[in-house]
């Protein structure tokens, strides 16, 4: 079976200058419904979130959030990252795509980049991902990449159990 090639993307570490993109992403209806309210009410809040929540993870946990960029158009279309999250015994991937870019393969390409980063840069042999039951698009992305739904997990950041997926790389 021929696989459709992944959308060509690049990633780069997020900076405080990316606050407008993060604001748009984290205040979208889908983000709020599927991921949750992180208290972002302005671009200034998004900038502070990058400084207080995202950049310290690089120094504490070794991971940083990335901006996803279309390789051809250079459009900045979302974020992707690896997380060492409380409540999961291992590293999980995360991604968020601006609504106007959804359904075009960017989430799959971003998730694949994170799997490659976990394997090639961090030497991990297992990666996790989480999503809620209502986020069917994210479940499809994960399953397309070979993740297996292994159950549910309760996280400090979520008010209800979320689906836990696992991908054994090695």
C-alpha positions in Angstrom: 0.0 0.0 0.0 1.4 3.4 -1.0 1.5 5.9 1.9 0.7 9.5 1.1 3.9 11.6 1.8 3.8 13.7 4.9 3.4 17.4 4.6 6.9 19.0 4.3 7.5 21.0 7.6 10.3 22.4 9.6 10.3 23.1 13.3 12.2 25.6 15.4 12.2 26.3 19.2 9.5 28.7 20.3 10.5 32.2 21.4 8.7 35.0 23.2 8.2 36.6 19.8 5.8 33.7 18.9 3.3 35.0 21.5 0.8 36.1 18.8 0.7 32.6 17.2 0.4 31.0 20.6 -2.4 33.3 21.6 -4.3 32.5 18.4 -3.8 28.8 19.0 -4.5 28.6 22.7 -7.6 30.8 22.6 -9.3 29.0 19.6 -12.5 27.2 20.3 -11.0 23.8 19.4 -8.0 24.3 21.8 -10.2 25.3 24.6 -12.6 22.4 24.1 -10.0 19.7 23.3 -7.0 20.7 25.4 -8.2 23.2 27.9 -8.0 26.8 29.1 -4.5 27.7 30.1 -5.5 31.2 31.3 -4.3 32.9 28.1 -6.4 36.1 27.6 -3.9 38.3 25.7 -0.8 38.2 23.6 1.1 39.4 26.8 -0.3 36.4 28.6 0.9 34.1 25.8 4.4 35.7 26.0 4.5 35.2 29.7 3.3 31.6 29.3 6.2 30.9 26.9 8.7 32.4 29.4 7.2 30.8 32.6 5.9 27.4 31.3 7.6 26.5 28.1 11.2 27.8 28.4 11.8 26.4 31.9 10.9 22.9 30.6 14.1 23.1 28.4 16.3 23.6 31.5 14.3 21.3 33.9 13.3 18.5 31.6 15.4 18.9 28.4 12.5 19.5 26.1 11.3 22.7 24.4 8.1 23.5 22.5 8.5 24.1 18.7 6.8 26.2 16.1 5.7 24.2 13.1 6.4 25.9 9.8 5.3 24.8 6.3 8.5 24.2 4.4 7.2 25.5 1.1 5.1 28.6 2.1 7.0 29.4 5.4 3.7 29.9 7.1 3.8 29.3 10.9 0.9 26.8 11.4 1.1 25.6 15.0 3.2 24.0 17.7 4.6 20.6 18.6 6.6 19.3 21.5 7.8 16.5 23.7 6.7 16.6 27.4 7.8 14.9 30.5 4.4 15.3 32.1 3.2 14.6 35.6 0.9 11.6 35.5 2.6 9.8 32.6 5.5 7.4 33.2 7.5 8.5 30.2 7.6 11.2 27.5 4.6 12.2 25.4 4.2 14.2 22.3 1.9 17.1 21.8 0.9 19.2 18.9 -1.6 21.9 18.0 -2.5 23.3 14.6 -4.2 26.6 13.9 -7.8 25.9 12.6 -7.2 27.3 9.1 -4.5 24.7 8.6 -6.4 21.7 9.9 -7.1 18.7 7.7 -4.0 19.3 5.5 -1.6 16.8 7.1 0.3 19.2 9.4 -0.7 17.4 12.6 0.6 14.1 11.3 3.8 15.6 10.1 4.4 17.4 13.4 3.7 14.3 15.4 6.1 12.3 13.2 8.8 15.0 13.7 8.3 14.6 17.5 8.6 10.8 17.2 11.8 11.2 15.2 13.2 13.7 17.8 12.4 11.3 20.6 14.2 8.4 18.8 17.1 10.2 17.1 17.9 13.0 19.6 16.8 11.6 22.9 17.3 7.9 22.3 13.9 7.0 23.6 12.3 3.6 22.6 8.8 4.4 23.7 6.7 7.5 23.3 3.2 8.3 24.6 0.4 10.7 23.5 -2.8 11.8 25.1 -6.1 13.0 23.8 -9.7 13.2 24.9 -12.5 10.9 23.6 -14.0 13.7 21.6 -10.8 14.6 19.7 -11.3 12.0 16.9 -8.9 13.8 14.5 -6.1 13.5 17.0 -6.8 9.9 17.6 -6.7 9.3 13.8 -3.3 11.1 13.6 -1.9 8.9 16.4 -3.2 5.7 15.0 -1.9 6.6 11.5 1.6 6.8 13.0 1.3 3.4 14.8 0.3 4.5 18.3 -1.9 2.1 20.2 -4.6 3.2 22.6 -3.6 1.4 25.9 -6.2 2.9 28.3 -6.9 6.1 30.2 -4.9 8.2 32.6 -5.8 10.9 35.0 -3.5 14.0 34.8 -3.2 17.0 37.1 -3.9 19.3 34.2 -7.1 17.6 33.1 -10.5 17.5 34.9 -11.3 14.0 33.5 -9.4 10.9 32.4 -7.8 11.2 28.9 -7.0 8.5 26.4 -3.4 7.3 26.6 -1.6 6.1 23.5 1.8 4.3 23.3 4.3 3.9 20.4 7.2 1.4 20.9 9.9 2.7 18.5 12.6 0.1 18.9 
